[in-house]
Each structure stands twice: as structure tokens, then as C-alpha cells.
Amino acid sequence: MIRIGPRTTQAIAYVCLLTLTVVTVFILIFIIGFIFRHGVAELSWKFLTQKTLEMGREGGILPSIIGTLAVALLAILIAAPLGVGTAIYLSEYTKPGPVRRIISFGADCLAGVPSIIFGLFGFIFFVVTLRLGWCILSGALTLTIMILPTIIRTSEEAVKAVPRSYREISYSLGGGRLDTILKVVLPTAIPGILTGVILGLGRAVGETAATIFTTGASLNMPTSLFSSSRTLAVHFYILAREGISMPKAYGTATVLIFLILLINFIAYRLMHRFIARYY
């Protein structure tokens, strides 16, 4: 039997991992480049600031941009406190046992539910049963339920990663459990928590199935939380699916990608500034 030395094994592992990384990055660049190649030509000040006309054949996408931001930001404002609070409860206030297992199992199951199911649930419960109608609030509440598992699991792992010695030092100096959580655990875990929030926000911005059944597909400018609106993802889907205007569809997809990249860039900048301030 031929024995492979540790250096050779390390070199093989490095090449394999590098190849997988390059393939992943290439796929990402290919998708973004393909969309940009067809959609950048449609971008203009008129396209970004005017109302949608003739079902999307003419005009711009300003109502969809505002609707997307309103639904996604409201969802994250509701989901972030709930998710982080649940993660802190699971990590700091419960012991290993049935309660923690049931909550964790429920969060994991919720994360695996298809988005179309969330859309149908949101339609039946928020739109019909609570009589909210197709509106931004219905879509935001539905997205809140959908992104909660991501925030809970990432926040829980971030809190668990805080060394136990940090808590013990705080307790030895007279700090209570709540003071320790607020002043020691959360500042240390904030990078991981923000990562979960960013992932949830990115999913909310790009979601289609859950919003088309709850937020609606109105092309009018939203004026309140009870206004129906069409998100960028839904607008792109309708333009492409019904063959209304493929150039406008590519332009909408390009704006959506730019928006997601901008949100991630701003969030990571804030996260790094926070880390630099406390570390």
C-alpha cells in the first residue's frame, strides 16, 4: 500500500478546496454578469424614479423599490428582536432538556418550510382571517415568520460562542444575569447576530412566493402599511412570466441585485465599525 505523506495530503486538500471556491465564485460572477449584461442598458434616472406604466412596459419601478424596502425593513424590525430574544432565552435561561429541544426542533422545521407555504399561510391568516387585505403589513408579518428561524439559529450559535469565562468574570464583579447578557454577551456576539440579520434581510428583499400572496401586485405608489404593493422580485417575475417586457425584467433584476449588494455592504460596514470600536 502506498502511503501519502502529510504534506501531499495537505496539498491535495488545499487544491480541492481552492477548486471548489473558484467554482462557487465563478457561478456567482456568471449569474450576476449575465443579468447585468442584459439589464444595465435599461438603467436610467427615469427608470428609477418614475411610476410604472402600461403594466410595466413603460415608465419606471419607483413604487416597487419603495414597496420592497418597506416590506423588508418592517419584517426585519419585527423579526430581529423576536429572533435575538428567543436565542438569548434558549442559550442563557434554559437548560438542556425537552423545552430547548422542542423550540430548537420547531425552528429547524420552520426553516425547511417552502416559501410558497408561508405565502399561503399569510394569505389565509393575515389577508383573509384578520382581514388586513393585500398590504405591506401582511407581507411583512409573513416574511417575519419566514426569516425568524435564520435569525434564531445564527444568534443562538453566536451567543453560545461567547466564552464562559466572560460570564464568570462579570458575575464575580457583582453583575447580574441581565447585566451580563446586555453588557458582556451581546456586545461580544453582535457580529454573529448581525450576520443572521443580514441573511434574513437578504432573503426578505428577494422573496417572491410569500409576498405575491400577501403584499399583492399593485403598481400604485404605497402610501401606508395597509397599501398593496408590488415588490421588485414580484415585478420581475410578472414581467418575465407573462412576457410583458424582458428588457424591463432584466432592468428590474439588475436593480434588485444592486439593492441586495448595497444592503449587505452597508450592514457589513456597520458590523466592522462596531467590531473596531469594541475590540
Secondary structure, DSSP 8 states (H G I E B T S, - for coil): -----HHHHHHHHHHHHHHHHHHHHHHHHHHHHHHHHHHGGG--HHHHHS-EEGGGTEE--HHHHHHHHHHHHHHHHHHHHHHHHHHHIIIII--SSHHHHHHHHHHHHHHTS-HHHHHHHHIIIIIIIS---SSHHHHHHHHHHHHHHHHHHHHHHHHHTS-HHHHHHHHHTT--HHHHIIIIIHHHHHHHHHHHHHHHHHHHHH--HHHHTTT----S---STTS----HHHHHHHHHHTTS-HHHHHHHHHHHHHHHHHHHHHHHHHHHHHHHHH-
